[in-house]
Amino acid sequence: MAPRRASPHGGPRGSPQPSRGASRGRDAKRGDIQAGVTPVGLAGSSHLRTVGVRRPGYGAAGRSLAIVTNSFVTTIPDTIIRHYDVGMHTQSISHYQRDVTLTSLDFSSDLHPRIRRLLLKKLEKEVAPNIFKIKTVFDGRKNLFASYELELGASKSRQFDVVLAPRTTESDRPPKVYKVKITKVNQINPEVLQAYVNGRYSIDEEVLTAIMALNVVVRMDPSEKYPFNVRSFFTDKETRDIGSGIVLWRGFFQSVRPGIGRMLINVDISTGTMYKPGNLINLCLEFFGKQNPNVLAPAQGLPDRERLRLQRFLSGLKVTTQHTEKTRPNAPARVIKKLSNAGADALRFNLNGRMVTVAEYFRTQQNRSLRFPANLCVEVGSGALLPLELCHVPPGQIMKMQIPPEKTKDMVEFSSMKPQERFNSILNGLNTVLSYGQSEYVRDFGMSVETASGPLSITARVLQPPNLKYGQGSKQPTIRPRDGAWNMMDKKFYKPADIRTWVVVSYESQRRFSPEVAQDMVAGLVNACGTVGMRVRDPQPIVRWENAQGKVADQLRAAGAEAAEKAKKEGVPGGPSLIVVVLPDGGNEIYNAVKHFGDITMGVATQCLKSNKCYRAKIQYWANVCLKINPKLGGINTIPDPASVKAITDPKNPTIVMGADVIHPAPGSQGRPSFTSVVGNVDSDNAKYIATMRVQTSRQEMIDDLKDMCKVCQEILEKYATYRSQVEKQPQPTPKRLIFYRDGVSEGQFQHVLDSELPLIKEACAELKMTPKITVIIVGKRHHVRETPACSHLGGVRFKTQDPRDADRSGNCPAGTVVDREIGHPTEFDYFLQSHGGLLGTSRPAHYSVLYDENDFNADSMQALSFALCHVYARSTRSVSIPAPVYYADIVCSRAKLHYDPSGSLDFSDNATYTGNQVDALESFRRDFRPLHPNTSRVMYFS
């Protein structure tokens, strides 16, 4: 079914449609490739099918800005691309047992991509060079592409036997023979790509496969030379040792993508985390930050908890062993599966009917006496046990697990590059590492990448930021941000909250945080509250010092009771509305317990302060603290001036804006769930938000509990209506527009959002008898598009632009830079918006894709709406990189562990792994999840 055209009255655009791949059969008419008169990028043909909303036009608002982006134009091959399926099967059989039928083998067996690549290379060079006359390209899984026809016979399929690494002559076992089956699947006419980027052809499997083929072509050469992970590869030309056994390598990301009217290659800088090469014992010692090898001996006190932590770090690492070099000089590296729970001198196994230890075996059989026989052994994939000291770590191994939190700063410092440095590094990489012109694969497929003229120059626009309104008593009640920032000087909050009763609890010792310092802290906070309009009833609250090893909930409950008793004597009933907690260094566990007590158990606002930050802090620090406290108490810091954001403040069209996100467990974690959150505003000014959260299946990007989530979102809709009618006294309390920003969705899942999530959002509204017109926008952050003003000095070329507004102080494009031409989708409604000012490195714009639109937004109104919502983030006086409701949803997801009893048994560390039934593990997380306290659910507790 073709999508419905947008009606003059704002009918839906981007309606649910057939999935990609079902849109056109092989017998479809080639009329899809006929020339048209519609401008490139504006799909004018009614027969064109899109997943999201078709681009309604280009934006025109704002001033023009010449920029360059890290994209390079590439030609489209002019020859047919042949697509082949590669099946591989392995079993140990003799050379005389190769008459196994094709149907008796399972060619879907799971071989590592590295093994698959080695097998195919050997097939091409040694087994069947007469068939593979010119190099083909292979993605390491199942897809092989050739620029010519492979001679596979009438059936277009053929099976080959490949022996990857023959065993030594001393071995009695037969060689391992791999069965490799090559089958032709399709052939692709590149004309479809040219028609597609020109907006004259619908997206379908042929287009998607052609794009995949070009990506495999450009990645083939570097994947043979350097360590890589799908789209990025890394070199050792620029590295940094950050300790803990981790070395950072600079690398390059590359991706072929369709632009408007042409194909582009997006090239960017990337960072790889590598295991430090060398002896395995040294790697383990660096991981623990120790120097004595005896710490790796269980018999000498290595805790099992630390052994398991090391095991998670080493799992999947490849090692070579010196003792096999004589017997198996070509033996492949061994993969570590796990660590032993005892030392080599205590681990026994049966050797020819006699029980011997691992240490004894190497002394008697391999003539290798171990220097550290009490140390751990690694168990490799074959089940063999190898002493740590005999293992060597080859260089260039990518670490799959998430980098430890304490190393994040080092990672950011290494990865961050100013725009000019980043673009010059990209240009240098194009000449010395990528070298598309020297790639045999690129030439064989008839591709040519235009690198001589430098990165793609395009025209962007800089949008005008919205005016922001502050409260009564402000010397400047309405301000306009500059370069994505403003300040609170002489300004009062739009709706300041009152602090009725409060208490201060310090977990820092009195020796380091004395009563005098505490009183100075209280005075600073009270003074800052008065400056921004917040009234503090009691300027001398109770201050208590507590033992950091005690039960936090009991301590806070006692502090609250004492504060309530003091207030009662002063004629003010009720408990405290705010608990301020002073944390020592490394107080993360205390923080978690405080937030669980405040948000989940008692429904009281809490504000945590680090002792070293609040010690004799300046007024700017306390102003920032007030930005967080005020929304937690129900206040509103600032609102966008309705006159400057009419798209969401039109009184005739009350608008609710929601943001949704999904957060997944860290790489390497097993048995951990994912968490979803939805955030929505309840006021007419889109500045006051509430949130909900749920537990769901691990690593599932779609919100599988969205119906239940939207039932809870009915609370947001109901509270929106209640707030408008009872607080704002609006005659029309229900929303007429619902704008849904969705984060964390890849392009391949857009259709699922339309097919599964959108109908449930509509159902949630219908059950409340609300009929808002819905717009769904995907916000993408995980991309590699970067921009810099064209006044930068890049690769020896000077782009002369005299306007000082063309770059901010960091050298980035100014806040509000929007691009919806050249690098956008050929036919669908999307744009790149850099809504924040640069601080560190090169700013990344957010990518917005409009999937569904019953409100009939044009490009200017949609871009202005998104930019305005980036200015209502309550915690700072800067515009943020994505709209505030999506930003809040991300924060709510990151706070998931705070919904669990901090004294419980569930482990939320980045590398926590749960063995056993995954369904049971998920159920335990769902069972132990605690919802927000009703008081907390009505305020911005996440600010």
Number of C-alpha atoms within 10 A of each C-alpha: 9 15 21 14 15 19 11 7 9 14 15 20 25 27 25 24 19 17 18 19 13 11 18 16 11 7 6 9 9 10 10 17 18 9 11 13 8 13 12 19 28 21 26 18 15 10 14 19 25 28 25 27 26 28 23 19 15 17 19 12 16 17 11 15 23 18 24 23 20 23 29 20 22 18 14 21 22 12 16 16 22 21 21 22 17 24 20 25 17 19 11 12 15 12 12 6 8 11 7 10 8 12 7 7 14 13 16 11 11 13 13 10 13 10 13 22 18 14 22 22 17 15 20 17 14 11 17 14 13 12 14 17 14 15 18 22 25 23 21 22 18 15 19 22 26 23 20 17 17 20 13 14 8 7 8 14 17 15 16 14 20 20 16 18 14 13 18 14 9 8 10 8 12 12 18 19 21 19 22 21 18 20 19 19 14 13 18 17 16 19 16 21 26 21 20 28 23 26 29 28 27 25 25 19 16 22 24 13 17 23 20 17 24 25 19 26 25 24 27 20 20 20 20 12 12 16 21 21 13 14 14 22 24 29 20 15 8 11 18 15 15 17 16 18 20 23 23 25 24 19 24 23 21 21 22 23 21 23 22 21 22 21 27 24 22 22 26 23 22 18 21 27 24 21 24 27 18 14 18 23 22 20 22 23 19 16 18 16 12 14 12 9 16 18 19 27 21 19 16 12 10 17 14 11 9 12 19 18 15 18 18 19 22 24 20 20 20 19 23 19 19 11 15 12 11 9 13 15 12 13 16 12 16 19 18 22 19 23 23 20 19 18 25 27 20 18 19 17 13 9 10 7 7 8 13 16 18 21 25 21 19 18 13 10 8 11 11 14 13 19 11 19 21 23 28 30 28 25 19 21 13 10 11 11 20 22 26 26 20 19 22 20 21 17 16 20 19 21 20 19 18 16 17 12 10 8 13 13 11 15 20 13 11 17 18 17 17 17 25 20 16 21 28 16 17 25 22 14 17 18 14 10 18 20 17 22 16 11 17 15 23 23 14 17 25 14 21 15 18 18 18 10 11 22 23 19 20 17 16 26 21 22 22 19 24 23 18 21 22 25 21 15 14 19 12 15 17 16 16 16 18 15 21 23 16 15 13 18 13 12 22 25 27 21 20 25 22 17 20 17 25 26 25 25 21 24 23 22 15 15 7 12 18 14 14 10 16 22 15 16 20 19 14 19 23 21 18 21 26 14 20 27 20 22 17 19 15 15 16 14 17 16 19 19 19 18 12 17 8 11 13 22 19 11 18 22 14 13 23 25 16 17 22 21 17 17 21 14 9 10 9 14 14 15 20 21 19 22 22 19 25 24 23 19 10 9 14 11 12 23 21 18 20 25 25 26 25 24 23 22 19 17 21 22 27 25 21 18 17 17 23 15 12 21 15 14 15 14 14 13 15 19 22 15 20 25 24 21 27 28 25 24 22 20 22 24 29 27 27 26 19 18 11 17 21 15 18 24 19 14 13 9 17 23 27 27 24 27 27 28 28 27 24 19 20 19 14 15 20 17 20 25 23 23 26 27 26 30 28 31 22 25 21 24 21 22 23 25 28 25 28 22 25 23 22 25 20 19 16 14 20 21 23 16 16 22 18 14 20 21 19 18 24 18 18 25 25 17 20 24 23 18 17 21 15 11 10 13 11 16 10 14 21 24 22 17 19 25 22 24 27 23 23 19 19 13 12 10 14 19 21 15 19 20 16 16 19 20 14 19 20 18 17 21 20 13 11 14 10 16 16 21 20 22 23 24 24 27 26 19 17 12 12 18 19 23 27 25 27 23 21 21 16 21 16 8 12 11 16 11 14 8 9 9 14 21 22 18 13 16 22 28 34 28 29 27 27 29 26 25 21 22 24 21 24 29 30 23 27 29 24 24 26 27 33 27 26 24 13 15 19 23 27 22 27 23 23 24 24 25 26 27 23 22 20 22 17 14 20 15 17 19 23 23 19 21 30 28 25 24 30 26 24 24 17 20 19 21 28 22 23 28 25 29 31 28 19 28 30 22 16 26 23 16 16 20 18 22 21 22 18 22 9 8 8 17 13 17 11 17 22 18 16 15 8 10 9 16 12 11 18 19 15 13 18 15 11 13 18 18 16 22 17 13 15 24 19 21 21 24 28 20 19
